[in-house]
Amino acid sequence: MPVFRYAVLMFGDEWKIVTAQRRIGHFRSRQLALQAGARLAREAASIGHEVELLVQDSFGGLLSQDVLQMAVYLDMMQGASASPLGEGPVQPGTRALEF
């Protein structure tokens, strides 16, 4: 089974989630993109895929994050929405992004 990789990267003045095949979302902050990326990665892991979540640091390097630990932490934060720009907050139990 292939490894699903999600990278949270800055493009200009916004953040995106990047996979091998696409760029997802337009996020105002790193935290919002990270929250959405962690949810996507956790969802893939929950159905048996091996997952890697990479996050761009302030120097442009990529740091690997523990997907489940990051998702739990971000779920506890709940002060911010994981919605892309222009969309309302995500209700608990719903997906942040639809494919």
A tleap script that builds the chain and sets N, CA, C and O, in Angstrom:
source leaprc.protein.ff14SB
mol = sequence {
  NMET PRO VAL PHE ARG TYR ALA VAL LEU MET
  PHE GLY ASP GLU TRP LYS ILE VAL THR ALA
  GLN ARG ARG ILE GLY HIE PHE ARG SER ARG
  GLN LEU ALA LEU GLN ALA GLY ALA ARG LEU
  ALA ARG GLU ALA ALA SER ILE GLY HIE GLU
  VAL GLU LEU LEU VAL GLN ASP SER PHE GLY
  GLY LEU LEU SER GLN ASP VAL LEU GLN MET
  ALA VAL TYR LEU ASP MET MET GLN GLY ALA
  SER ALA SER PRO LEU GLY GLU GLY PRO VAL
  GLN PRO GLY THR ARG ALA LEU GLU CPHE
}
set mol.1.N position { 0.856 -1.181 0.000 }
set mol.1.CA position { 0.000 0.000 0.000 }
set mol.1.C position { 0.902 1.245 0.000 }
set mol.1.O position { 1.866 1.300 0.763 }
set mol.2.N position { 0.605 2.231 -0.835 }
set mol.2.CA position { 1.454 3.427 -0.906 }
set mol.2.C position { 1.322 4.293 0.349 }
set mol.2.O position { 0.325 4.232 1.068 }
set mol.3.N position { 2.346 5.092 0.585 }
set mol.3.CA position { 2.321 6.056 1.690 }
set mol.3.C position { 1.617 7.318 1.199 }
set mol.3.O position { 1.966 7.850 0.145 }
set mol.4.N position { 0.641 7.795 1.946 }
set mol.4.CA position { -0.020 9.055 1.635 }
set mol.4.C position { 0.772 10.151 2.333 }
set mol.4.O position { 0.940 10.119 3.552 }
set mol.5.N position { 1.260 11.121 1.565 }
set mol.5.CA position { 2.019 12.234 2.141 }
set mol.5.C position { 1.231 13.529 1.961 }
set mol.5.O position { 0.764 13.850 0.868 }
set mol.6.N position { 1.101 14.249 3.048 }
set mol.6.CA position { 0.469 15.561 3.050 }
set mol.6.C position { 1.515 16.545 3.541 }
set mol.6.O position { 2.134 16.328 4.583 }
set mol.7.N position { 1.715 17.625 2.799 }
set mol.7.CA position { 2.665 18.657 3.202 }
set mol.7.C position { 1.924 19.978 3.360 }
set mol.7.O position { 1.153 20.376 2.487 }
set mol.8.N position { 2.161 20.648 4.467 }
set mol.8.CA position { 1.585 21.969 4.724 }
set mol.8.C position { 2.671 22.978 4.369 }
set mol.8.O position { 3.700 23.076 5.038 }
set mol.9.N position { 2.409 23.736 3.281 }
set mol.9.CA position { 3.416 24.635 2.726 }
set mol.9.C position { 2.863 26.036 2.522 }
set mol.9.O position { 1.665 26.221 2.307 }
set mol.10.N position { 3.748 27.017 2.590 }
set mol.10.CA position { 3.370 28.403 2.337 }
set mol.10.C position { 3.588 28.726 0.856 }
set mol.10.O position { 4.633 28.416 0.283 }
set mol.11.N position { 2.587 29.348 0.260 }
set mol.11.CA position { 2.653 29.828 -1.121 }
set mol.11.C position { 2.279 31.307 -1.083 }
set mol.11.O position { 1.110 31.654 -0.913 }
set mol.12.N position { 3.270 32.172 -1.241 }
set mol.12.CA position { 2.999 33.610 -1.151 }
set mol.12.C position { 2.556 33.966 0.254 }
set mol.12.O position { 3.302 33.774 1.213 }
set mol.13.N position { 1.324 34.492 0.380 }
set mol.13.CA position { 0.818 34.879 1.699 }
set mol.13.C position { -0.251 33.932 2.226 }
set mol.13.O position { -0.995 34.279 3.143 }
set mol.14.N position { -0.330 32.738 1.650 }
set mol.14.CA position { -1.301 31.764 2.127 }
set mol.14.C position { -0.652 30.388 2.262 }
set mol.14.O position { 0.439 30.147 1.747 }
set mol.15.N position { -1.338 29.503 2.957 }
set mol.15.CA position { -0.874 28.142 3.186 }
set mol.15.C position { -1.739 27.175 2.398 }
set mol.15.O position { -2.929 27.422 2.201 }
set mol.16.N position { -1.158 26.090 1.952 }
set mol.16.CA position { -1.870 25.049 1.217 }
set mol.16.C position { -1.441 23.687 1.737 }
set mol.16.O position { -0.381 23.542 2.345 }
set mol.17.N position { -2.279 22.698 1.491 }
set mol.17.CA position { -1.934 21.312 1.742 }
set mol.17.C position { -1.595 20.725 0.383 }
set mol.17.O position { -2.393 20.806 -0.551 }
set mol.18.N position { -0.420 20.139 0.274 }
set mol.18.CA position { 0.051 19.611 -1.001 }
set mol.18.C position { 0.190 18.100 -0.885 }
set mol.18.O position { 0.748 17.588 0.085 }
set mol.19.N position { -0.325 17.395 -1.890 }
set mol.19.CA position { -0.152 15.951 -1.996 }
set mol.19.C position { 0.626 15.681 -3.283 }
set mol.19.O position { 1.013 16.612 -3.988 }
set mol.20.N position { 0.846 14.431 -3.577 }
set mol.20.CA position { 1.586 14.073 -4.794 }
set mol.20.C position { 0.879 14.569 -6.050 }
set mol.20.O position { 1.527 14.839 -7.061 }
set mol.21.N position { -0.442 14.690 -5.993 }
set mol.21.CA position { -1.184 15.035 -7.198 }
set mol.21.C position { -1.883 16.388 -7.194 }
set mol.21.O position { -2.335 16.847 -8.243 }
set mol.22.N position { -1.982 17.033 -6.036 }
set mol.22.CA position { -2.755 18.281 -6.025 }
set mol.22.C position { -2.402 19.195 -4.861 }
set mol.22.O position { -1.737 18.806 -3.901 }
set mol.23.N position { -2.880 20.432 -4.993 }
set mol.23.CA position { -2.811 21.425 -3.911 }
set mol.23.C position { -4.233 21.619 -3.419 }
set mol.23.O position { -5.171 21.739 -4.208 }
set mol.24.N position { -4.377 21.646 -2.095 }
set mol.24.CA position { -5.705 21.702 -1.498 }
set mol.24.C position { -5.813 22.950 -0.627 }
set mol.24.O position { -4.956 23.200 0.221 }
set mol.25.N position { -6.867 23.729 -0.840 }
set mol.25.CA position { -7.209 24.815 0.059 }
set mol.25.C position { -6.391 26.086 -0.092 }
set mol.25.O position { -5.349 26.119 -0.747 }
set mol.26.N position { -6.906 27.122 0.538 }
set mol.26.CA position { -6.279 28.443 0.648 }
set mol.26.C position { -6.490 28.854 2.104 }
set mol.26.O position { -7.583 29.277 2.479 }
set mol.27.N position { -5.459 28.731 2.913 }
set mol.27.CA position { -5.594 28.974 4.342 }
set mol.27.C position { -4.848 30.235 4.743 }
set mol.27.O position { -3.753 30.500 4.247 }
set mol.28.N position { -5.444 31.016 5.645 }
set mol.28.CA position { -4.855 32.266 6.112 }
set mol.28.C position { -3.662 32.067 7.025 }
set mol.28.O position { -2.798 32.938 7.120 }
set mol.29.N position { -3.608 30.926 7.699 }
set mol.29.CA position { -2.519 30.708 8.655 }
set mol.29.C position { -2.008 29.277 8.574 }
set mol.29.O position { -2.678 28.376 8.069 }
set mol.30.N position { -0.814 29.107 9.083 }
set mol.30.CA position { -0.203 27.778 9.146 }
set mol.30.C position { -1.052 26.858 10.014 }
set mol.30.O position { -1.254 25.691 9.675 }
set mol.31.N position { -1.548 27.380 11.131 }
set mol.31.CA position { -2.344 26.564 12.048 }
set mol.31.C position { -3.613 26.031 11.381 }
set mol.31.O position { -3.963 24.866 11.571 }
set mol.32.N position { -4.305 26.867 10.604 }
set mol.32.CA position { -5.513 26.411 9.930 }
set mol.32.C position { -5.200 25.323 8.910 }
set mol.32.O position { -5.923 24.331 8.813 }
set mol.33.N position { -4.126 25.507 8.153 }
set mol.33.CA position { -3.735 24.500 7.167 }
set mol.33.C position { -3.291 23.215 7.859 }
set mol.33.O position { -3.601 22.116 7.400 }
set mol.34.N position { -2.570 23.358 8.958 }
set mol.34.CA position { -2.106 22.197 9.699 }
set mol.34.C position { -3.279 21.411 10.277 }
set mol.34.O position { -3.274 20.180 10.263 }
set mol.35.N position { -4.261 22.107 10.775 }
set mol.35.CA position { -5.444 21.444 11.314 }
set mol.35.C position { -6.155 20.647 10.222 }
set mol.35.O position { -6.529 19.495 10.441 }
set mol.36.N position { -6.342 21.245 9.066 }
set mol.36.CA position { -7.004 20.543 7.962 }
set mol.36.C position { -6.145 19.383 7.462 }
set mol.36.O position { -6.668 18.305 7.182 }
set mol.37.N position { -4.836 19.593 7.347 }
set mol.37.CA position { -3.941 18.525 6.908 }
set mol.37.C position { -3.935 17.356 7.870 }
set mol.37.O position { -3.922 16.201 7.446 }
set mol.38.N position { -3.945 17.646 9.165 }
set mol.38.CA position { -3.972 16.586 10.175 }
set mol.38.C position { -5.261 15.789 10.096 }
set mol.38.O position { -5.249 14.570 10.269 }
set mol.39.N position { -6.360 16.455 9.840 }
set mol.39.CA position { -7.639 15.743 9.701 }
set mol.39.C position { -7.651 14.853 8.464 }
set mol.39.O position { -8.133 13.721 8.513 }
set mol.40.N position { -7.123 15.361 7.360 }
set mol.40.CA position { -7.046 14.543 6.146 }
set mol.40.C position { -6.147 13.330 6.369 }
set mol.40.O position { -6.490 12.216 5.974 }
set mol.41.N position { -5.001 13.551 7.000 }
set mol.41.CA position { -4.065 12.465 7.261 }
set mol.41.C position { -4.667 11.447 8.227 }
set mol.41.O position { -4.519 10.239 8.038 }
set mol.42.N position { -5.337 11.936 9.251 }
set mol.42.CA position { -5.967 11.021 10.213 }
set mol.42.C position { -7.047 10.188 9.539 }
set mol.42.O position { -7.191 9.001 9.834 }
set mol.43.N position { -7.795 10.792 8.649 }
set mol.43.CA position { -8.839 10.054 7.934 }
set mol.43.C position { -8.227 8.937 7.083 }
set mol.43.O position { -8.729 7.813 7.080 }
set mol.44.N position { -7.149 9.245 6.367 }
set mol.44.CA position { -6.478 8.231 5.552 }
set mol.44.C position { -5.906 7.122 6.432 }
set mol.44.O position { -5.991 5.946 6.078 }
set mol.45.N position { -5.323 7.486 7.576 }
set mol.45.CA position { -4.760 6.491 8.492 }
set mol.45.C position { -5.851 5.604 9.078 }
set mol.45.O position { -5.626 4.416 9.312 }
set mol.46.N position { -7.031 6.170 9.316 }
set mol.46.CA position { -8.117 5.402 9.933 }
set mol.46.C position { -8.650 4.297 9.022 }
set mol.46.O position { -9.289 3.358 9.496 }
set mol.47.N position { -8.390 4.405 7.718 }
set mol.47.CA position { -8.829 3.341 6.811 }
set mol.47.C position { -7.656 2.464 6.367 }
set mol.47.O position { -7.754 1.712 5.397 }
set mol.48.N position { -6.541 2.579 7.105 }
set mol.48.CA position { -5.451 1.646 6.911 }
set mol.48.C position { -4.272 2.101 6.085 }
set mol.48.O position { -3.338 1.325 5.883 }
set mol.49.N position { -4.277 3.335 5.596 }
set mol.49.CA position { -3.148 3.823 4.806 }
set mol.49.C position { -2.006 4.271 5.713 }
set mol.49.O position { -2.235 4.786 6.807 }
set mol.50.N position { -0.788 4.072 5.252 }
set mol.50.CA position { 0.362 4.640 5.937 }
set mol.50.C position { 0.413 6.117 5.548 }
set mol.50.O position { 0.297 6.452 4.369 }
set mol.51.N position { 0.585 6.995 6.526 }
set mol.51.CA position { 0.472 8.429 6.293 }
set mol.51.C position { 1.687 9.165 6.856 }
set mol.51.O position { 2.218 8.813 7.910 }
set mol.52.N position { 2.110 10.193 6.125 }
set mol.52.CA position { 3.157 11.084 6.603 }
set mol.52.C position { 2.653 12.516 6.458 }
set mol.52.O position { 2.166 12.903 5.395 }
set mol.53.N position { 2.771 13.301 7.528 }
set mol.53.CA position { 2.371 14.704 7.525 }
set mol.53.C position { 3.632 15.538 7.670 }
set mol.53.O position { 4.333 15.440 8.677 }
set mol.54.N position { 3.921 16.356 6.669 }
set mol.54.CA position { 5.097 17.218 6.669 }
set mol.54.C position { 4.643 18.663 6.804 }
set mol.54.O position { 3.636 19.067 6.223 }
set mol.55.N position { 5.396 19.436 7.579 }
set mol.55.CA position { 5.039 20.833 7.803 }
set mol.55.C position { 6.265 21.697 7.555 }
set mol.55.O position { 7.351 21.420 8.065 }
set mol.56.N position { 6.075 22.752 6.762 }
set mol.56.CA position { 7.169 23.670 6.466 }
set mol.56.C position { 7.486 24.493 7.712 }
set mol.56.O position { 6.592 25.054 8.347 }
set mol.57.N position { 8.787 24.555 8.052 }
set mol.57.CA position { 9.176 25.381 9.194 }
set mol.57.C position { 9.498 26.798 8.723 }
set mol.57.O position { 9.391 27.092 7.532 }
set mol.58.N position { 9.887 27.670 9.637 }
set mol.58.CA position { 10.130 29.072 9.300 }
set mol.58.C position { 11.349 29.269 8.398 }
set mol.58.O position { 11.534 30.354 7.846 }
set mol.59.N position { 12.180 28.243 8.242 }
set mol.59.CA position { 13.358 28.324 7.377 }
set mol.59.C position { 13.128 27.650 6.024 }
set mol.59.O position { 14.039 27.604 5.197 }
set mol.60.N position { 11.923 27.127 5.788 }
set mol.60.CA position { 11.596 26.477 4.524 }
set mol.60.C position { 11.814 24.978 4.519 }
set mol.60.O position { 11.507 24.315 3.528 }
set mol.61.N position { 12.342 24.427 5.609 }
set mol.61.CA position { 12.539 22.981 5.704 }
set mol.61.C position { 11.238 22.271 6.024 }
set mol.61.O position { 10.270 22.895 6.458 }
set mol.62.N position { 11.218 20.970 5.811 }
set mol.62.CA position { 10.031 20.172 6.112 }
set mol.62.C position { 10.279 19.320 7.345 }
set mol.62.O position { 11.284 18.616 7.438 }
set mol.63.N position { 9.352 19.395 8.286 }
set mol.63.CA position { 9.416 18.609 9.508 }
set mol.63.C position { 8.304 17.571 9.480 }
set mol.63.O position { 7.160 17.892 9.157 }
set mol.64.N position { 8.632 16.334 9.816 }
set mol.64.CA position { 7.633 15.278 9.879 }
set mol.64.C position { 6.898 15.373 11.215 }
set mol.64.O position { 7.521 15.551 12.262 }
set mol.65.N position { 5.573 15.254 11.171 }
set mol.65.CA position { 4.748 15.340 12.374 }
set mol.65.C position { 4.051 14.004 12.624 }
set mol.65.O position { 3.702 13.299 11.677 }
set mol.66.N position { 3.850 13.658 13.884 }
set mol.66.CA position { 3.064 12.488 14.241 }
set mol.66.C position { 1.593 12.824 13.979 }
set mol.66.O position { 1.030 13.710 14.623 }
set mol.67.N position { 0.984 12.124 13.046 }
set mol.67.CA position { -0.363 12.451 12.573 }
set mol.67.C position { -1.397 12.375 13.691 }
set mol.67.O position { -2.159 13.323 13.881 }
set mol.68.N position { -1.441 11.297 14.418 }
set mol.68.CA position { -2.472 11.144 15.440 }
set mol.68.C position { -2.279 12.123 16.587 }
set mol.68.O position { -3.247 12.702 17.080 }
set mol.69.N position { -1.048 12.310 17.011 }
set mol.69.CA position { -0.777 13.268 18.084 }
set mol.69.C position { -1.143 14.688 17.643 }
set mol.69.O position { -1.735 15.444 18.414 }
set mol.70.N position { -0.795 15.048 16.416 }
set mol.70.CA position { -1.108 16.378 15.903 }
set mol.70.C position { -2.616 16.577 15.792 }
set mol.70.O position { -3.124 17.641 16.148 }
set mol.71.N position { -3.332 15.579 15.309 }
set mol.71.CA position { -4.782 15.694 15.162 }
set mol.71.C position { -5.461 15.872 16.516 }
set mol.71.O position { -6.375 16.686 16.646 }
set mol.72.N position { -5.028 15.128 17.512 }
set mol.72.CA position { -5.608 15.262 18.851 }
set mol.72.C position { -5.342 16.654 19.403 }
set mol.72.O position { -6.246 17.297 19.938 }
set mol.73.N position { -4.113 17.118 19.275 }
set mol.73.CA position { -3.755 18.454 19.759 }
set mol.73.C position { -4.595 19.533 19.079 }
set mol.73.O position { -5.133 20.419 19.743 }
set mol.74.N position { -4.705 19.455 17.765 }
set mol.74.CA position { -5.439 20.483 17.025 }
set mol.74.C position { -6.935 20.414 17.302 }
set mol.74.O position { -7.604 21.447 17.332 }
set mol.75.N position { -7.464 19.217 17.503 }
set mol.75.CA position { -8.876 19.097 17.867 }
set mol.75.C position { -9.143 19.779 19.210 }
set mol.75.O position { -10.203 20.371 19.415 }
set mol.76.N position { -8.172 19.689 20.119 }
set mol.76.CA position { -8.333 20.325 21.427 }
set mol.76.C position { -8.275 21.845 21.308 }
set mol.76.O position { -8.880 22.551 22.114 }
set mol.77.N position { -7.561 22.348 20.325 }
set mol.77.CA position { -7.408 23.795 20.155 }
set mol.77.C position { -8.725 24.467 19.795 }
set mol.77.O position { -8.976 25.572 20.274 }
set mol.78.N position { -9.554 23.879 19.001 }
set mol.78.CA position { -10.874 24.325 18.558 }
set mol.78.C position { -11.107 25.832 18.498 }
set mol.78.O position { -12.225 26.251 18.196 }
set mol.79.N position { -10.132 26.640 18.764 }
set mol.79.CA position { -10.320 28.081 18.678 }
set mol.79.C position { -10.284 28.579 17.253 }
set mol.79.O position { -10.650 29.724 16.991 }
set mol.80.N position { -9.847 27.739 16.320 }
set mol.80.CA position { -9.723 28.153 14.926 }
set mol.80.C position { -10.420 27.145 14.038 }
set mol.80.O position { -10.498 25.957 14.353 }
set mol.81.N position { -10.920 27.637 12.933 }
set mol.81.CA position { -11.585 26.781 11.958 }
set mol.81.C position { -10.563 26.240 10.972 }
set mol.81.O position { -9.580 26.913 10.661 }
set mol.82.N position { -10.788 25.031 10.480 }
set mol.82.CA position { -9.916 24.442 9.462 }
set mol.82.C position { -10.463 24.706 8.074 }
set mol.82.O position { -10.043 24.061 7.114 }
set mol.83.N position { -11.386 25.636 7.948 }
set mol.83.CA position { -12.011 25.908 6.665 }
set mol.83.C position { -11.098 26.721 5.757 }
set mol.83.O position { -10.377 27.599 6.231 }
set mol.84.N position { -11.122 26.436 4.448 }
set mol.84.CA position { -10.399 27.295 3.518 }
set mol.84.C position { -10.964 28.706 3.555 }
set mol.84.O position { -12.075 28.915 4.043 }
set mol.85.N position { -10.212 29.676 3.045 }
set mol.85.CA position { -10.672 31.061 3.021 }
set mol.85.C position { -12.044 31.157 2.372 }
set mol.85.O position { -12.323 30.477 1.384 }
set mol.86.N position { -12.889 31.995 2.925 }
set mol.86.CA position { -14.197 32.241 2.333 }
set mol.86.C position { -15.258 31.249 2.760 }
set mol.86.O position { -16.417 31.410 2.380 }
set mol.87.N position { -14.918 30.235 3.531 }
set mol.87.CA position { -15.904 29.277 3.984 }
set mol.87.C position { -16.123 29.443 5.475 }
set mol.87.O position { -15.238 29.910 6.193 }
set mol.88.N position { -17.292 29.064 5.935 }
set mol.88.CA position { -17.615 29.173 7.344 }
set mol.88.C position { -16.926 28.109 8.168 }
set mol.88.O position { -16.220 27.256 7.630 }
set mol.89.N position { -17.132 28.159 9.481 }
set mol.89.CA position { -16.507 27.167 10.358 }
set mol.89.C position { -17.045 25.768 10.101 }
set mol.89.O position { -18.169 25.593 9.631 }
set mol.90.N position { -16.232 24.792 10.416 }
set mol.90.CA position { -16.617 23.397 10.228 }
set mol.90.C position { -17.288 22.915 11.502 }
set mol.90.O position { -16.753 23.101 12.595 }
set mol.91.N position { -18.457 22.298 11.371 }
set mol.91.CA position { -19.158 21.749 12.515 }
set mol.91.C position { -18.457 20.483 12.987 }
set mol.91.O position { -17.922 19.743 12.162 }
set mol.92.N position { -18.444 20.212 14.292 }
set mol.92.CA position { -17.812 18.989 14.785 }
set mol.92.C position { -18.396 17.756 14.094 }
set mol.92.O position { -19.604 17.657 13.878 }
set mol.93.N position { -17.512 16.827 13.757 }
set mol.93.CA position { -17.950 15.591 13.118 }
set mol.93.C position { -18.062 15.661 11.616 }
set mol.93.O position { -18.352 14.645 10.984 }
set mol.94.N position { -17.844 16.819 11.012 }
set mol.94.CA position { -17.902 16.931 9.558 }
set mol.94.C position { -16.502 17.041 8.994 }
set mol.94.O position { -15.556 17.361 9.713 }
set mol.95.N position { -16.374 16.776 7.709 }
set mol.95.CA position { -15.067 16.837 7.071 }
set mol.95.C position { -14.714 18.282 6.768 }
set mol.95.O position { -15.573 19.073 6.376 }
set mol.96.N position { -13.453 18.619 6.951 }
set mol.96.CA position { -12.998 19.973 6.681 }
set mol.96.C position { -12.977 20.269 5.193 }
set mol.96.O position { -13.282 21.389 4.781 }
set mol.97.N position { -12.623 19.283 4.380 }
set mol.97.CA position { -12.533 19.453 2.938 }
set mol.97.C position { -13.195 18.282 2.239 }
set mol.97.O position { -13.019 17.135 2.652 }
set mol.98.N position { -13.933 18.544 1.216 }
set mol.98.CA position { -14.559 17.477 0.431 }
set mol.98.C position { -13.811 17.318 -0.872 }
set mol.98.O position { -13.385 18.306 -1.472 }
set mol.99.N position { -13.647 16.095 -1.313 }
set mol.99.CA position { -12.973 15.815 -2.584 }
set mol.99.C position { -13.984 15.564 -3.660 }
set mol.99.O position { -13.616 15.309 -4.807 }
savepdb mol mol.pdb
quit
